[in-house]
Amino acid sequence: MGSLHNAAPTMHLVRRVITRAPDLEGEDYEAVPVEDFRQMADAGAFAVHWGAHGLHYGIPVSVHEKLATGTDCLANFSRKALSRGAAEFERFVVLNVTAQPQTLARRLAVRGRETSDEIARRLAEADKPLPDGLEVITVSNDGTLSETVALALGQLQPVRA
């Protein structure tokens, strides 16, 4: 998401809390052990949290402070957490970034975090429909990252003053 931040510096990129090993490529996140995550969830540290792909993910409650100042925030959600996100945040828009199955399979394999079976499961998940009742903007990510960022910004912020 670094390229998106360069293109839209006023947009806040939400740093998720994830029960994943630290310093893996792909996104800037806070790595925590499962027990710490559970304690954080019990203490109300997350606006929304969920489990997916054998991990736990949380959107910090501090996002509400950013939104209260009028700052747009971009957070990575799982499909199954979108309805909770829409219930939690007043102006919730889903940026549905898609890619052809072969593009996604290639990118997941290069990333090297999942086995072939796990990649197959992720590909099956990618085909599932989004929950009803959401405002959704869909952008294809089959091209370069800069092309995708330009398409996303054009859809998210079509008019710039």
Salt bridges, closest charged atoms under 4 A:
GLU27 OE2 - ARG16 NH2 2.45
GLU27 OE2 - ARG20 NH1 3.97
ASP28 OD1 - ARG15 NE 3.09
ASP72 OD1 - ARG91 NH2 3.10
GLU88 OE2 - HIS64 NE2 2.64
GLU114 OE2 - ARG111 NH2 2.79
GLU114 OE2 - ARG122 NH1 3.13
GLU125 OE2 - LYS128 NZ 2.89
